[in-house]
């Protein structure tokens, strides 16, 4: 089978690999689509010995002998990436994204979806409804699932303070996904900020208002979706007292919260969420189906595995939102 090898310095080679043999508790997936993610960028620049790709859809074609689930050959699925233990306190509560004994993430520590076939633990596949196609199913993961979980945490945290206004800082795939999730959850006023005018215009097309730090009101929920320090500092100042700042953007660069009377008096929540628990999947599917047309507008390109290097270059340059690599026919 063909697989992508991230060599570093923006180079990706296509290599031949053996189709993986599955363990007794695993299934073999024929990968259909894998979405590009902003967190893949550092692998594109630095390289990795593991095949990346963690926003994955496909079809089950083989089942391990010890698999006792409703999964069968031909089941269309998306892949849940935390390799959870299923026995710790958090797993018993259904919070598999918080597993206390997590052994890794698919696409990071074990091979991901930039290859034609994958061996995956049966507990890490999520069947998708018949009326959801394999390309749009990718959106249920990082584009909807990740912000959906974080936003639910924010709403729970602020409690009796009604969340009427929200700001999204950074209008890439995660930020635009956050915007549409906020919209689906009934947030009345949604603002957006991005120095990239084209991306900001996409947010405005989805119904957001342009944020102005001098004129816009303070926000009950602020989502920082870029990972940039300037965006994080903006978020701290934009949040309303009693509100919540959701730190979704990823960065390896340390940053400092500088104490000030303004920051101290915010009396607010800073939340860092991770991925989503499986118990939220049904809600995420409903969010997608209720606004399918707008969510599908985020899929900016579908290309073949042979185009993956060029697709990553364009993605890193901000030319695309949510490109998908197509690895097999639906």
N, C-alpha and C positions, 0 to 999 in steps of 0.2 A: 504494500500500500504506500501511497505518497503521504509525506508529512513535512511540515515546515520546521526548519532548524534556524533559530534566531542566533546569528553569528556575532551580533554587536555592530556598532558603527553603521546602523541603518542597512544592514545586509541580511537577507533571508535566503537560505538555500533550500531547495526541495530535495528530500532524501527518500530512498526506499527503505521501508521497515517491514518486518514481519507483522502480520495481523496478530494482535495480542491473544494469548490463550487466557480464557477466563478462569477465575477461581470458582469454588463451589457456591459462593454467596454473591457472585457477580453476574452481570449481563453484558453482552457484546452489543454495542450500538454502532449502526451505520450512520455516521454524522451527516446531517443535511446542511445545516448552516451554523456558523460561528460568528458572533458579532465582535467587532473591534471595540476595545475599551481604553479609556485614557490611562488606566493603570498598566496597560501593555507597553506604553511608550518607553518606560525605563528599560524594559526587556529588549525593545527594538534598538535602543542605544547601547546598552551594556552587554547584551547577549545572555543566554541561559542554556544549560544542558538539557532542560526539560522542554518538551513541546508545549508552548503556551496555548491560550485560548480558553476562556471560562464562561462565555455566554453561548451555550450550545443547545441545539435541538437535533433530533435524529429519530431513528427507528430501531427498536430492539430486534435483533436477528438471531440471538442465541441466549439461552438461560441456563445458569448454573444449577447443579442438581439439588442444592439445598435452598434454593429460592422459593419461599412460600408467600407470595404476594399475588395481587391481581394482574401483575405484569405478564404478558405472553408475547410470543413472536408476533411481530407486526404492530405492537403498541408504539404509538408516537409519543415521544417524551421530550422534556427539557431536563438539563442536568443541574443538580443542586451541589454546589462545590465543596462545602465543609465536610471533611472526612470525620464524622462524629462517632463517639464511642457507643451511644445508645444506652449507657448505664449510669452516668453521673447524675447529680441532682438536676442540672440544667436540662439535660436530655430527657429526664423523666418528666419534666415540666413542659416538654415540647419545644424548648429553646435550643434547638440543635446548632444554631449559629453561635451560641455561647458555650458550646461543649467545653468542659473543663479538661478533657484529655484529647483534644483535637490533634489528629496526627498529620494534618496538612490540608492543602486546598488543591482541588483539581485544576490543572492549568498552571500551577505554581510549583508544588512539590512532586506531583505526579502528572503524567501526560494529559494534556488538555485537548481542545477541539480543533486545532489546526492540523488534523490528520484525518484520514478517511474512516478509520474504525477506532473505537475506544472500549476498553474494559472498565466497567464502572460498578461499584457496589450497588446491589439492587435497591438499597435504601436511599440512594442518591439520585434516583430517577423519578420524575414527576410526570404522570400521564397528562396529556393535554386533550381538551375537548375536540370533538370531531369538526366543529365549526371554526376552529382556529388553525390556520395554516402553519407549517413548520417555520417559515420565515418570520412571520409576525410573532410566533411563540417566543422567539429570542427576547422580545421586549418585556416579557413577564419577569425576567431576571433582574439585571442591574438597572434597567431603565425604569421599571415600575416597582419591583420588589424592594430594592435598596432604599430609594427615597420614601416609599410607602411606609416601611417599617420605622424609619427615622421620624417621619412626620407624625405617625401615631404616637411615638414616644413623646414628642413635643406637646401634642394635644393633651395627653395624659398628665404631663408634668405641670402644665399651666393651669389645669383643673378648672376652677370656677371662672377664671379670666377667659372670656369668650375670644376665640381666635378669629378675628374678622379681617385682619390685614397681614399679608405675608410678603416677604422680599426674597427673591432668588438672585444670588450673586454668582455670575458665571453661567452663560447660556450655551454650554456644550451639551452633549447627550444626557449627562446626569442632571444638569440644571433644567433643561427643557422637559425632561421626564418628570422632575420634581414639580415644575410649573403645572403640567397636566394632571399630576396626582392631586396637587392642592385644589385645582379646579374641580376635579371629580369628587373631592371630599367636601365641597361646598364653601370653600373660603371665598369671601365676597370680593375683596380687593387684593389683587396680586400685582406686585411690582417686580421689575427685572432690571438688572444692571450687567452690562458687559462692554468693555472697551472696543470689542470687535463689533462694528456697526451692523454687519450682515447677520451675526448671530442675535444681536439685540432686536433687529427687525423681525426675526423669526418668532421671538418671544412676544413681540407686540402683535404679530399676526395671530398668535394664539390667545390674545385678549389681555395680555399684561399691560401695565402702565410703565412708562420709563421712570426709573428712580432718580431723584435729584437729592443729594445729601443735604442741601441747604433748604429745600422747599417741601420735600415729601414728609409725611408724618412718620412717627416711630412705629415699628412693626411688632405684632404679637409673635410672629414666627419669622426668623431670618435663616435662610438656607445658604450656607457657603459651599459652593459646588466647584470651586476652581483649585483649591489648595494653595493659592497665592497668599503671602502674608498681608499684602495691601487689602485683599478681599476679606481676610479674617479680621483685620482691624476695623474695616468698614462695618462688618457685621456686629462687632461689639458696640459700636456707637449707634447703629440703626435700631437695635432692639428696644422695645418698650419695657418699662419696669414691669416685672412679673411675667415677661415673655420668655422665649426660648431661642437660643442660637443652635442650629444644627450644623455640625462640622462634617460635611460629607466629602469635601475635596481632599485629595491625597497629595502629600508632599513629604520628601525625605529631609527637608530643611527645617531645623528647629525654629520656633518662634516664641516670642515673649508677650505675655499680657502685662502691659505697663500699668501699675496701679495709679488711679486718679480718683478724685471725688466723683466724677461722672460715672466711671466704671463701677465703683463701689456701691453707688446708690441705685444702680440698675435693679438690684434685688431680683436677678433673673437666673435662668438655667443655661448651662453650656452642655450640650449633648453630643457625644460621639457614638453613633450607631454603627453596627456592622451587619451587612447583608440583611437577611430576614429569616424568621422561623417558618417552618413548613405549615404551621397552623394559619398563616396569613395568606396562603396561596389562593383560596377561594375568593377572598376580598380583592386580591390583586387581579384575578381573572375578571371579576365584575367591573373593576375600574377600567380595564382594557375594553371590555365589550361595550361599556356605556359611552366610550369616546374613541372607538376603534379608528375612525377616519383620521383624527388628529394625531393619535399615537403612530399610525402607519406613515405619516408624513416625516417622521424622524428617520426612517430607513432611507438613506440618501443614495445608496449604491449597492448593487449586488455584483460581485466579481468572483472569478474562479481562483482556485488555490495558486495557479500560475501567476496571478496578478497581485498576490498578497504583499510583496515588497512595495510596489508602486502605491497600493491602497494605503499602506501604513505611512508612506511619505506624505501623501495627500492629507491623511487624517491628522498627522502631527503638525501640518501647516495650517490646520483649521479650515480646510476646503470642504470637508464632509462632516456630517453629524453622527450617524450610526450606520457605517458600512457593514455589510455582511459578506463573509466568504462562503460561497456555495461549494460544498464538497461532494454532493451527490444529488441525483434527481429525486424529487419528492415522491 
